[in-house]
Amino acid sequence: MNAPIYKKMAGTSAVFLFADFAKASPVERDRMIWTANELHLEQLPQQRQQKPAMANTLALEGLEEYDIPNNGDVRWVESMGAEFIYYDLIRGWVQFN
């Protein structure tokens, strides 16, 4: 089985999702894709904290205003039907289910 390839979510600066995810419109910024190795996903935090669900991926980025994300925070994104984990190393959210 091949390791997943990631792309940034359209309209966000730091939300990565599977490139072939059927429920969203990932974009290739300057034709860039990221591998799990390039995102250093082998270092994802083992300790995780489930947080309340969010309506969409844009809401993930608005958290800095009132609920600063911590390394290992996990949020279900309702519009995507997927979970994302916050990863300090890249200062972004990565789809992981």
C-alpha positions as CSV (number, residue, x, y, z in Angstrom):
1,M,0.0,0.0,0.0
2,N,1.3,3.4,-0.9
3,A,1.8,6.2,1.6
4,P,-0.8,8.9,1.3
5,I,-0.1,12.1,-0.7
6,Y,-1.4,15.4,0.8
7,K,-2.4,18.7,-0.7
8,K,-3.4,21.9,1.0
9,M,-7.1,22.6,1.3
10,A,-8.4,25.4,-0.9
11,G,-8.9,28.6,1.0
12,T,-6.6,27.7,3.9
13,S,-3.0,28.2,4.8
14,A,-2.4,25.1,6.9
15,V,-4.9,22.4,6.4
16,F,-3.6,19.3,4.6
17,L,-5.9,16.5,3.4
18,F,-5.5,13.4,1.4
19,A,-5.0,14.4,-2.3
20,D,-7.6,11.9,-3.4
21,F,-10.2,12.8,-0.8
22,A,-13.5,12.8,-2.6
23,K,-15.5,15.2,-0.4
24,A,-13.3,18.3,-0.8
25,S,-11.4,20.4,-3.3
26,P,-7.7,20.2,-2.5
27,V,-5.5,22.5,-4.5
28,E,-2.0,22.0,-5.7
29,R,-0.2,25.2,-4.9
30,D,2.4,25.6,-7.6
31,R,1.9,21.9,-8.4
32,M,3.1,21.0,-4.9
33,I,2.1,17.9,-3.1
34,W,3.4,16.7,0.2
35,T,4.3,13.2,1.2
36,A,3.9,11.9,4.8
37,N,7.7,12.0,5.0
38,E,7.9,15.6,3.9
39,L,5.3,16.5,6.6
40,H,7.2,14.4,9.2
41,L,4.0,12.5,10.1
42,E,6.0,9.8,11.7
43,Q,6.5,12.3,14.5
44,L,2.8,13.0,15.1
45,P,2.0,13.2,18.8
46,Q,0.9,10.0,20.4
47,Q,-1.0,11.8,23.1
48,R,-4.1,13.2,21.6
49,Q,-6.9,15.4,23.0
50,Q,-10.3,15.1,21.4
51,K,-11.9,18.6,21.0
52,P,-15.4,19.7,19.9
53,A,-16.3,19.2,16.3
54,M,-16.0,22.0,13.8
55,A,-18.3,22.8,10.9
56,N,-15.6,23.1,8.2
57,T,-11.9,23.3,7.7
58,L,-11.9,27.1,7.6
59,A,-13.1,27.0,11.2
60,L,-10.0,25.1,12.1
61,E,-7.8,28.1,11.2
62,G,-10.0,30.5,13.2
63,L,-9.2,28.8,16.4
64,E,-6.2,31.0,17.1
65,E,-8.6,33.8,18.0
66,Y,-10.2,32.0,20.9
67,D,-9.0,28.4,21.5
68,I,-5.3,28.1,20.5
69,P,-4.7,24.6,19.2
70,N,-2.2,22.4,20.9
71,N,0.0,19.6,19.5
72,G,-2.2,16.5,19.3
73,D,-5.6,18.2,19.3
74,V,-8.1,16.2,17.3
75,R,-11.2,17.7,15.7
76,W,-13.9,16.1,13.7
77,V,-14.9,18.3,10.7
78,E,-18.5,17.8,9.9
79,S,-18.6,19.0,6.3
80,M,-15.7,16.7,5.4
81,G,-16.7,13.7,7.5
82,A,-13.1,13.4,8.6
83,E,-10.8,13.9,11.6
84,F,-7.9,16.3,11.6
85,I,-5.0,16.5,14.1
86,Y,-3.1,19.7,14.9
87,Y,0.6,19.2,14.4
88,D,3.0,21.8,16.0
89,L,5.9,20.9,13.7
90,I,4.1,22.2,10.6
91,R,1.7,24.5,12.5
92,G,-1.2,23.0,10.7
93,W,-3.9,20.4,10.6
94,V,-3.5,17.1,8.9
95,Q,-6.3,14.6,7.9
96,F,-5.6,11.3,9.5
97,N,-8.5,9.0,9.1
